[in-house]
Every structure is written in structure tokens, then in C-alpha cells.
Amino acid sequence: MPTSPGETAIAGTESAPPAARIASAAKRPPRPHPVRHRRQFGDMLLHAPQTLRALVRTNEMWLSVLSAFIGCGAGLLVWAMTETTQLIHEALFGLTSSQRLSAMVELNPFATVLVPSLGGLALGLVGLGIARFWPRPVVDPIEANALHGGRMSMGGSLLVVLQTVMSNGVGASVGLEAGYTQIGSAVASRVGRSFRVRRNDLRLLVGCGAAAAIGGAFNAPLTGAFYAFELVIGTYTLATLAPVAISSMVSVAVVHALSTDPFELQLLVPSRIDGPDYVPILALGMVCALIGIAIMRGVTLTEHLFRRSGVPGWLRPSIGGLAVGSLALVSPMVLSSGHGALAPLIGTPYPLAHIGLLMVLKAVASAISLGSGFRGGLFFASLFLGAMVGKFFAGCFAAVSAAHALPPVVCALVGMSAMAVAIVGGPLTMGLLALESTGSLPLTIAVLAACVLSTLTVRRAFGYSFATWRFHLRGEAIRSAVDIGWMRSLTVGRMMRREVRTVRASTPLAAFRRDFPLGATQRVVAVDDRDGYAGIVWLAEAHAEEAGDRTVADMVHHPDAMLLPQMTIKEAIALFERAEADALAVVDGPQAKRVIGLLTEHFALRRYTEELDRQRRDLSGE
């Protein structure tokens, strides 16, 4: 009876020999084993992070993709901090969602005084708890990139954010920008460490986080990018442009999508600025530099006075808040950072005396806020104060020379940028902020001229920005975010040669010659009877002198010059120069002085030159 083709094939296969059945089975596609398939999928998920790490470490494109995610996260955090602070203002000062604290004309006098004072007390108690349970100092982005290769603590950064939001929320005259950059950079540092990126890439990602924070806060992507280049990374190269710019632009887009009130200065500015007008503009830049130096000194003086007063640290913010609240009774503009009052201040024709009073009140309130222990920055406060200085300068200049008076809006914008450069730093950052805020290229050129003069004045008369000045007060030799951490990690203990030939200082010179013939070595370290360092003996010199009854102790050099293993390469080279030595012994400590190694000046200088050359290549993007 005939069978169907399928039955014939099956029958034929069953009746075929074993080799034929195996060949027929090989032609059919294998069925996926469910357990094995799930195991392969699990292996893919398990190795996905490793694959991504490899892509980020080897491909600049993927590093830019990672920076975009960092920008997205930083934008969300900037929006969340801003909205949280606004909600605190609404709850404590009785504002509506459309009102801004510093833009208010009048506030409840009891709330104006009590909220900063009681809020300062709460901040002091929180700070007391933090000091007990988190005694480690918090590293900010500039210090992280300068000394620690971009490594930041997420827990410490969250505490900084908490203190910054509390300080600004209760009306202290500080800005949120310090919290923005702290958390944005900390997130970037944590992401970079999870991907195990190289030291330079981690520093770059920290800059991306700071750029995203500032760009999102000011609705200015170029400002955020150059803030990172000038203040957090310390240099600009084409290789770093794409990640930093992408991070800043993504953050701005996120803040735009979430916020209904992004930072904008809708001002009418002149279409051109004449050449003679640059003379008062440059003079304004110098005036802003001097006032900025006075403010930085004022913050330090206020801290010093609070410390000498004997008031407990946890109580100082309450006293500072009481003083700031009392100043706010004159004008609420001194409260908070001045974010909401900047545009009305520039566009409103206030009397000259009123502007002068506001300028003094704001400067005093900022110094008291930071000096008493409130947490925050002076970025936006310096912008607001600089705008007041510019308007006051314009009024004074118009009174002296009415025929050549400058528009107050021009002086306000120039003063705003020049003051921020004096306190924060970054002339290109502030010039681009003026450009992105106004869209006026002639005004931007004038702002850049004033910013350059302000920078030169501060560097010549003071030498520090606000951030680096506070590092100086702590004893840190940091002038910028350029990486000097490698210099601290390159210690004598890492460079020294541990195989050292020693001899007793009491050994007769004749015996020394017998034990160490010419050509055996260049130098021998002499030790005393307690195995302590006694000096260095040059073999050629020992063989050239008459032996007689002389000992090794008569031939030693540099008995008082020795290196310690924890010394940095910079300290070692300085000691070589002072001792005029070609080689120095390394001892375990200044008391026992047991010899543990030897370091030559030639090798130290070669390692120093190699590291400098590597840093030069990194800075130039080679």
C-alpha cells in the first residue's frame, strides 16, 4: 500500500543503517535547549557591564555617550534641588509658586528674622550630627581633580547638598551652585569609577558633571562647558570638548523639559559699544576685582571673629541667620542668592542711594552667612552683587560725566561678570554667560575685556579665587584644578633603591678599601653602632686618600641630610639642591634613622621629567 512522502521518509530513515540516520539528523536544525538557552542569556547579562567598560575605556564615542547620561542625571538633580528650595521658601516665607524670595518687595517681618535664625539653629544641630557620624572632610570637584584623580564621596556630597538646600531654603545669602556642582560631579565620579575608567578620564567625567550642573542652572550650555574647562578640569583640549559639551547640553534640555521658569535675562542692550566707552568699562572691571577681594577677606574675617568669640560651632549659624534676617528687614533682596531679583534689579531704575545701600547690605549678608557656618557658594551672589556695583558705578559716572554716560544695563552686565570672575574665576565662563544671556556680541567683547582686567588685578593683588583661597587657608597648595596629585603619589619610598651596601662608621679605612675595591660600587652608606645613618662614603675618594689610622667616619658626606620614604618628589628634589648631593640615603624616621634605601638625584629628576612630560601630553591632548 503506498504511503505519503512523509511516511516514506520516516520509514526510510528508520530502515536505514545507523550512519544514515545520523547524517539525516545532522541536516535538521537542532532544537534549542531551554536550560542552555537561559544560561547563555544570563552569561550575556553578566558580561554586559564588562563589555561596556571595555567600550568606554577604549572608545571616545562611548565616553561621550556616558557623559550624556551624566548630563541627564545632573539636570534632574539641579531641577530637584531648585524645586525643593522653592517649596521651602513657599512654606517658610508664605510665597506663591510664581514668587521668588529675593524678588519680594515686602515680607512678614517676624518670618524674615525668625526663619533664618531658627533655620541656622537647625543647620548647626545637623552639622553637629554630621561631624560626629561623618568626621571625614568632603572633597569638592576642584580638590578632587587636583589631588585625588577625580575620586569623590557620594555620601559626603549628599550631606553638602542637604546643608546647601537648608542654608538657601531658610534665606541665608548663599547660592545653590556649590551644591549643584558637588552632586553633579559626585555622580559623575561614581559612574566613572563603576566603569573603572582611567585617571584622566575620571577627571574628565567629573568636569562633565560640573558642566552639566552649571549649564542646567543657568540655562547656558557654553557657560557650563567652559566652567568645567577653566575651573574643574583646568585645561581645554579638543579631545575633552565633546564629552563636556554634550553633558552640558543634555542637562540644559532636561531642565527645560522639567522647569517652567528657566534662568533668563530678557534685557535690551545697545547694538554697539564705542571705543571711548572701554575706558570706564575697564575701570569698572578693576573696581569689581578690588571689591571681590574685600568680600573674600570679609568672609575670612567673619569666620575668625566667630571662632574667637567662643560661641559653639553649632550655634554660630543661628546668630548669623539672626543678623541676615535683620538686614533683610531693610530689603528682602539680601536673602537667598538673589536669583529672582537679578533681572528686575538690572532693568529697574533704582535711586543711586538705594543701590549703594543694597550693595553694602548684600556684601555684609554674604560674608556673615558663609562666615557663620551656612553652606553654599558665592557664584550667583557674586553675579547679583556685581550687577549692583555696575549700576552704582554707572550712576556715579553719569554724575561726573553726563555727556559720556554709559547705559546702566551695560555697566550692570559688565559688573556682574567682572565680580563673578574676581570671586569665582573663569573669564571665558563669564563672558559666555553674558553672550548666552543677552545674545549681544559687542557687549560680550566688553565683558571679556573687563573680566580679563579683573582676573589680572585679583591675581596680582590677591592670588586666589574664593575656592582656592579657602584651600590656602587649610594649608593646601592648590591654585587650580590641574592635576598635581601625581606629585604627591610619587614618593621617595616608591622611587628609592632598596639594595644598599652599608659599612660601620668605625671601620678602619684600610679595611674598608680591602672590603670595597675600586669598581665594586660608587658609594657606600655608613651607619653607627646602633645602625643609624652616619653619612655616605664615595669609594673613589676613599681610595685616593692616605689610610693611616683614619676610619670611615672621617670620609663621610651629608651626615645630616637624609630622605624619608613619605617625602614627595618635589620635597626630595628640593633637599638634593639644598644639600648639593648627587645621592642621599632614605631612613625610616628622624629618630632611629635606620637606612632602608638610596635615591639618586639623577633618577629622581628623570622620573619627575617623565611625569611632567606625561602631564604635558595630557594637557595638550596628544
C-alpha positions in Angstrom: 0.0 0.0 0.0 1.6 3.4 -1.0 2.5 5.8 1.7 2.7 9.5 1.9 6.1 11.2 1.2 6.4 12.0 4.9 5.7 8.4 5.9 8.2 7.2 3.2 10.9 9.5 4.5 10.3 8.4 8.1 10.2 4.7 7.1 13.3 5.1 5.0 15.1 6.7 7.9 14.0 4.1 10.3 15.1 1.3 8.0 18.4 2.9 7.0 21.6 2.0 8.8 22.8 4.0 11.9 25.3 6.1 9.8 22.5 7.2 7.5 20.2 8.1 10.4 23.0 10.2 12.0 23.6 12.1 8.7 19.8 12.7 8.3 19.6 14.1 11.9 22.6 16.4 11.2 20.7 18.0 8.3 17.8 19.0 10.6 18.2 22.2 12.6 18.8 21.5 16.3 16.1 22.4 18.8 17.2 25.0 21.3 17.6 23.5 24.8 15.6 25.7 27.2 18.0 25.4 30.1 21.1 26.0 28.0 19.4 29.0 26.2 18.6 30.6 29.5 22.2 30.1 30.7 23.6 31.8 27.6 21.3 34.8 28.1 22.4 35.0 31.7 26.0 35.0 30.7 25.3 37.9 28.3 23.8 39.9 31.1 26.6 39.0 33.4 29.3 40.2 30.9 27.4 43.2 29.7 29.0 45.6 32.3 32.4 44.3 31.4 31.7 44.9 27.7 30.5 48.4 28.4 33.6 49.1 30.5 35.8 48.0 27.7 33.9 50.2 25.2 34.1 53.3 27.4 37.8 52.8 28.1 38.8 52.3 24.5 36.4 54.5 22.5 35.9 58.2 22.9 32.5 57.9 21.3 31.2 55.7 24.1 32.8 58.1 26.7 30.7 60.9 25.1 27.6 58.6 25.4 28.4 58.1 29.1 28.7 61.9 29.6 25.2 62.3 28.1 23.8 60.1 30.8 25.7 62.1 33.4 24.2 65.3 32.0 20.8 63.8 32.2 21.3 62.8 35.8 22.8 66.2 36.7 19.9 68.0 35.1 17.4 66.0 37.1 19.3 66.8 40.3 19.6 70.5 39.5 15.8 70.7 38.9 15.1 68.7 42.1 17.3 71.0 44.3 15.8 74.1 42.8 12.2 72.9 43.2 12.9 71.7 46.8 14.3 75.1 47.8 11.4 76.9 46.2 9.0 74.7 48.1 10.8 75.5 51.4 10.6 79.3 50.6 6.9 79.0 50.0 6.3 77.1 53.2 8.5 79.2 55.5 8.0 82.7 54.0 4.5 82.4 52.7 5.3 82.8 49.0 3.3 81.6 46.0 4.8 79.3 43.3 5.3 82.3 41.0 7.1 84.4 43.6 10.9 84.4 44.3 12.3 85.2 47.7 14.9 87.8 46.8 12.5 89.5 44.4 9.9 90.2 47.1 9.3 93.9 48.0 7.9 93.1 51.4 7.9 90.1 53.7 6.4 89.2 57.1 8.9 90.9 59.5 8.6 88.0 62.0 9.3 85.4 59.4 12.1 87.5 57.9 14.0 87.5 61.2 13.0 84.2 62.8 13.3 81.8 59.8 17.0 82.5 59.1 17.8 82.3 62.8 15.8 79.1 63.6 16.9 77.6 60.3 20.5 78.4 61.3 20.0 76.6 64.6 18.6 73.6 62.8 21.6 73.7 60.4 24.0 73.9 63.3 22.5 70.8 65.0 22.6 68.9 61.7 26.2 69.9 61.3 26.9 68.7 64.8 25.4 65.3 64.0 27.4 65.2 60.7 30.6 66.0 62.5 30.0 63.1 64.9 29.0 60.4 62.4 30.9 61.7 59.3 34.1 63.1 60.5 35.9 62.9 57.1 36.2 66.2 55.2 34.2 66.4 52.0 36.2 66.8 48.8 34.8 69.3 46.2 35.3 68.9 42.4 38.3 71.2 42.2 40.2 69.5 45.0 39.2 66.1 43.7 40.6 66.7 40.3 43.7 68.5 41.6 44.7 65.9 44.3 42.6 62.8 44.1 42.4 61.9 40.4 38.6 62.7 40.3 37.6 60.5 43.2 34.7 61.9 45.3 32.5 60.6 48.0 28.8 60.3 47.2 27.8 60.2 50.9 29.7 63.3 51.7 28.3 65.1 48.6 24.8 64.3 49.6 25.5 65.9 53.0 26.7 69.0 51.3 23.6 69.1 49.2 21.4 68.8 52.4 23.3 71.6 54.1 23.2 73.8 51.0 19.5 73.4 50.5 18.8 74.1 54.1 21.0 77.2 54.1 19.4 78.6 50.9 16.0 77.5 52.0 16.0 79.5 55.2 17.2 82.6 53.4 20.9 82.7 54.0 22.7 84.8 51.4 24.4 81.9 49.6 23.8 80.2 46.3 22.9 76.7 45.3 25.6 76.4 42.7 28.1 74.8 45.2 25.5 72.0 45.8 24.8 71.7 42.1 28.4 71.1 41.1 29.1 69.0 44.2 26.4 66.4 43.5 26.7 66.6 39.7 30.5 65.9 39.9 30.0 63.2 42.6 27.5 61.3 40.4 29.9 61.6 37.5 32.8 60.3 39.7 30.7 57.4 40.9 29.7 56.4 37.4 33.3 56.7 36.2 34.6 54.5 39.0 31.9 51.9 38.3 33.2 51.8 34.7 36.8 51.7 36.0 37.9 54.5 33.7 41.5 55.8 33.7 42.6 58.6 36.0 42.4 61.3 33.2 39.0 60.1 32.0 37.7 60.1 35.6 38.8 63.7 36.0 37.1 64.5 32.6 33.8 62.9 33.8 34.0 65.0 37.0 34.2 68.0 34.8 31.3 66.8 32.8 29.2 66.6 35.9 30.1 70.1 36.9 29.5 71.4 33.4 26.0 69.8 33.4 25.2 71.3 36.8 26.2 74.9 35.9 24.7 74.6 32.3 21.4 73.4 33.7 21.3 76.0 36.5 22.0 79.0 34.2 20.3 77.7 31.0 23.6 78.2 29.3 25.4 75.1 27.8 28.6 77.0 26.7 28.8 78.6 30.2 28.6 75.2 31.8 31.2 73.7 29.5 33.8 76.4 30.0 33.1 76.5 33.7 34.3 72.9 33.7 37.3 73.7 31.5 38.5 76.7 33.4 37.7 75.7 37.0 37.2 71.9 37.3 39.4 70.3 34.6 41.9 73.1 34.5 42.6 73.0 30.8 40.8 72.8 27.4 41.6 70.4 24.6 39.7 69.2 21.5 39.6 65.7 23.0 37.6 66.9 26.0 35.3 69.2 24.1 32.7 66.6 23.0 32.0 64.9 26.4 31.8 68.2 28.3 29.7 70.0 25.8 27.3 67.0 25.3 26.9 66.7 29.1 26.1 70.4 29.5 23.6 70.4 26.5 21.8 67.4 27.7 21.4 68.9 31.2 20.0 72.1 29.8 17.5 70.1 27.7 16.4 68.2 30.8 15.9 71.3 32.9 14.0 72.9 30.1 11.7 69.9 29.9 11.0 69.9 33.6 11.1 73.5 34.6 8.6 76.2 33.7 10.9 79.0 34.8 14.5 78.6 33.5 17.1 81.3 34.1 16.7 84.1 31.5 17.7 87.7 31.3 15.4 89.4 28.9 17.2 92.8 28.6 17.6 95.4 25.9 21.2 96.1 25.3 22.9 98.6 22.9 23.8 97.2 19.5 27.3 98.7 19.7 29.8 99.9 22.2 32.1 102.8 21.1 35.9 102.7 21.7 36.0 105.5 24.4 33.4 103.6 26.4 36.0 100.9 27.1 37.9 103.2 29.5 35.2 103.2 32.1 34.4 99.6 31.4 37.9 98.6 32.2 37.9 100.8 35.3 34.7 99.0 36.4 36.4 95.7 36.0 39.2 96.8 38.3 36.7 98.1 40.9 34.9 94.8 40.9 38.2 93.0 41.4 39.0 95.1 44.5 35.5 94.7 45.9 35.7 90.9 45.3 39.0 90.7 47.2 37.4 92.6 50.0 34.4 90.2 50.2 36.8 87.2 50.3 38.7 88.8 53.0 35.5 89.7 54.8 34.4 86.0 54.8 37.7 85.0 56.4 37.5 87.8 58.9 33.9 86.9 59.9 35.0 83.2 60.4 37.9 84.4 62.5 35.7 86.6 64.7 33.2 83.8 65.2 36.0 81.4 66.3 37.5 84.0 68.7 34.0 84.8 70.2 33.9 81.4 71.9 30.4 80.7 70.6 29.9 77.0 69.9 30.1 76.0 66.3 26.5 74.6 66.2 25.2 78.0 67.5 27.0 80.2 65.0 24.6 79.8 62.1 21.7 80.8 64.3 23.5 84.1 65.2 24.4 84.6 61.6 20.9 83.9 60.5 19.6 86.5 63.0 22.0 89.1 61.6 21.0 88.3 58.0 17.3 88.4 58.9 17.8 91.8 60.5 19.5 93.1 57.3 16.6 91.7 55.3 14.2 94.0 57.2 15.7 96.8 55.2 15.3 94.9 51.9 14.5 91.2 51.2 16.9 91.3 48.3 19.7 90.3 50.6 18.0 86.9 51.3 19.0 83.8 49.3 21.3 84.0 46.3 19.4 86.8 44.5 18.3 84.6 41.6 14.9 86.1 41.3 15.9 89.7 41.8 18.7 89.9 39.3 16.7 90.7 36.2 14.4 93.3 38.0 17.5 94.9 39.5 19.2 95.4 36.2 16.0 96.6 34.4 14.6 98.9 37.2 15.9 102.5 37.6 16.5 102.5 41.3 17.9 105.6 43.0 21.6 105.7 43.4 21.5 105.8 47.2 19.2 102.8 47.3 21.6 100.8 45.1 24.5 101.7 47.2 22.7 100.6 50.3 21.7 97.3 48.7 25.3 96.7 47.6 26.6 97.1 51.2 23.8 95.0 52.7 24.3 92.2 50.2 28.1 92.1 50.7 27.7 92.0 54.5 25.0 89.4 54.4 27.1 87.1 52.2 30.1 87.5 54.4 28.1 86.8 57.6 26.3 83.8 56.0 29.4 82.0 55.0 31.5 83.1 58.0 28.9 81.9 60.5 28.7 78.4 59.0 25.9 78.4 56.4 26.8 76.1 53.5 26.7 77.3 49.9 28.6 79.3 47.3 29.1 82.8 46.1 28.6 82.2 42.4 25.2 83.7 41.9 25.6 86.0 44.9 28.6 87.5 43.2 26.6 87.9 40.0 23.9 89.8 41.9 26.4 91.9 43.8 28.3 92.7 40.7 25.2 93.9 38.9 24.6 96.3 41.8 28.2 97.5 41.7 27.8 98.1 38.0 24.6 100.1 38.3 26.2 102.2 41.1 29.2 102.8 39.0 27.0 103.9 36.1 25.2 106.4 38.3 28.4 107.8 39.7 29.9 108.0 36.2 26.8 109.8 34.9 27.0 112.3 37.7 30.7 113.1 36.8 30.4 113.0 33.0 26.8 113.2 31.8 27.9 113.6 28.2 29.7 110.3 28.1 27.5 108.3 30.4 27.2 104.5 29.9 23.9 102.8 29.8 23.2 101.3 33.3 22.3 97.9 31.7 25.8 97.7 30.2 27.5 98.5 33.4 25.3 96.1 35.3 26.2 93.2 33.0 29.9 94.1 33.0 29.9 94.4 36.7 28.1 91.1 37.1 30.6 89.2 35.1 33.7 91.0 36.4 32.7 90.5 40.1 32.0 86.8 39.4 35.4 86.4 37.8 37.1 88.1 40.8 35.4 85.7 43.3 34.8 82.5 41.3 37.3 82.8 38.4 36.9 81.8 34.8 36.9 84.9 32.5 35.7 82.9 29.4 32.9 81.3 31.5 31.5 84.7 32.5 32.0 86.1 29.0 29.9 83.3 27.6 27.3 83.7 30.3 26.9 87.3 29.1 26.7 86.2 25.5 24.1 83.4 26.2 22.1 85.7 28.4 21.9 88.7 26.1 22.9 87.4 22.6 24.9 90.6 22.1 28.4 90.1 20.7 29.6 93.7 21.2 28.6 93.5 24.9 30.3 90.2 25.2 33.6 91.7 23.9 33.3 94.5 26.5 32.5 92.0 29.2 35.6 89.9 28.3 37.8 92.9 28.4 36.6 93.8 31.9 36.9 90.1 33.0 40.5 89.9 31.8 41.4 93.0 33.7 39.6 91.8 36.8 41.4 88.5 36.6 44.8 90.2 36.3 44.0 92.5 39.2 43.0 89.7 41.5 46.0 87.5 40.6 48.4 90.4 41.2 46.8 91.8 44.4 45.5 88.6 46.0 46.4 85.5 44.0 43.4 83.3 44.7 39.8 82.8 43.8 37.3 82.1 46.5 37.7 78.3 46.2 41.5 78.3 46.1 41.7 80.9 48.8 39.9 78.5 51.2 42.3 75.7 50.2 45.1 78.1 51.1 43.6 78.7 54.5 43.6 74.9 55.1 47.2 74.6 54.1 46.7 73.1 50.6 48.9 74.5 47.8 46.2 74.4 45.2 45.9 77.2 42.7 43.7 75.4 40.1 42.2 72.0 39.2 45.3 71.0 37.2 46.3 67.5 38.4 49.1 67.7 41.0 48.0 64.5 42.8 50.6 62.5 40.9 53.3 64.6 42.5 52.1 63.5 46.0 51.8 59.9 45.0 55.3 59.8 43.5 57.1 59.5 46.8 60.6 58.7 47.8 59.5 55.3 49.1 58.3 54.4 45.6 61.5 55.6 43.8 64.3 54.5 46.1 66.6 51.5 45.6 66.3 49.1 48.5 69.6 47.3 47.9 72.0 49.4 49.8 75.6 48.5 50.8 76.5 49.7 54.3 79.6 49.8 56.4 80.2 50.7 60.1 81.5 54.3 60.5 84.1 53.0 63.0 85.7 50.7 60.3 89.3 51.5 59.6 89.9 53.0 56.2 92.4 50.3 55.2 89.8 47.6 56.0 87.2 49.5 54.0 89.5 49.6 51.0 90.0 45.8 51.3 86.3 45.1 51.5 85.2 47.6 48.8 87.8 47.6 46.0 87.6 50.2 43.2 84.8 49.4 40.8 82.7 47.5 43.3 80.3 50.4 43.7 80.1 54.1 43.6 79.1 54.9 47.1 78.6 53.1 50.4 76.3 54.2 53.3 77.9 54.5 56.7 76.0 53.5 59.8 76.8 54.0 63.5 76.9 51.3 66.2 73.1 51.5 66.6 72.6 51.0 62.8 71.6 54.6 62.5 72.6 56.7 59.4 76.0 58.3 59.7 76.7 59.6 56.1 77.7 58.5 52.6 81.3 57.4 51.6 82.4 57.9 48.0 84.6 54.9 47.0 86.9 56.8 44.7 87.6 59.4 47.4 88.3 56.7 50.0 90.9 55.0 47.8 92.5 58.3 46.9 93.3 59.3 50.5 96.1 58.1 52.7 94.7 55.4 55.0 96.9 55.8 58.1 94.8 55.4 61.2 91.8 57.0 59.7 88.3 55.5 59.8 85.2 55.6 57.6 83.7 58.3 59.8 86.5 60.7 58.6 85.3 60.3 55.0 81.5 60.6 55.2 79.5 63.3 53.4 76.0 64.6 54.1 75.6 63.2 57.6 72.7 65.5 58.4 70.9 65.2 55.0 68.6 62.3 54.6 65.3 61.4 52.9 62.1 60.0 54.4 60.0 57.5 52.5 56.8 59.7 52.7 58.5 62.7 51.1 57.2 63.7 47.7 59.4 64.0 44.7 59.2 67.8 44.9 60.5 67.7 48.5 63.2 65.3 47.6 64.5 67.5 44.7 64.5 70.5 47.0 66.6 68.6 49.6 69.0 67.5 46.9 69.5 71.1 45.9 70.0 72.3 49.5 72.5 69.5 50.3 74.2 69.8 46.9 74.2 66.0 46.8 74.1 63.5 44.0 72.6 60.8 46.2 71.0 60.6 49.6 70.1 57.8 51.9 66.5 57.0 52.8 65.8 56.4 56.5 62.8 55.0 58.3 62.3 58.0 60.5 64.1 61.0 62.1 64.6 59.2 65.4 66.0 55.8 64.7 67.4 56.8 61.3 67.7 53.2 60.1 68.7 53.1 56.4 66.1 51.5 54.2 67.1 52.7 50.7 69.1 55.1 48.5 67.9 57.6 45.9 70.0 59.5 43.4 69.2 62.9 42.1 69.6 61.8 38.5 66.9 59.1 38.9 64.5 61.5 40.8 64.9 64.2 38.1 64.3 61.6 35.3 61.1 60.4 37.0 60.0 64.0 37.6 60.7 64.8 33.9 58.8 61.8 32.7 55.7 62.7 34.8 55.9 66.3 33.6 56.0 65.2 30.0 53.1 62.9 30.5 51.1 65.7 32.1 52.1 68.0 29.2 50.7 65.4 26.7 47.5 65.1 28.7 47.0 68.9 28.7 47.7 69.2 25.0 45.5 66.2 24.1 48.3 64.3 22.4 
